[in-house]
Amino acid sequence: MKDIKSKTEKDLQKELSKKRELLREFRFGLSGTKVKDVKEGANIKKDIARILTELNARRKDGANAKA
């Protein structure tokens, strides 16, 4: 996840979709007791937050550049 700043916005959107799907699968696995590592959910949430933070920062920079 260290290469977030070097990815394009389109790539970040794809990565965000993948992470959200992973989190959904994790939650279903957790209810079915298939999951062994419960910290994985927290790590996925943090990755989602990092991606969203970068996307929002880019949008703000783009809006400031136009103004």
Buried (B, 14 or more C-beta within 10 A) or exposed (E): EEEBEEBEEEEBEEBBEBBEEBBEEBEEBEEEEEBEEEEBBEBBEEBBEBBEEBBEEBEEEEEEEEE
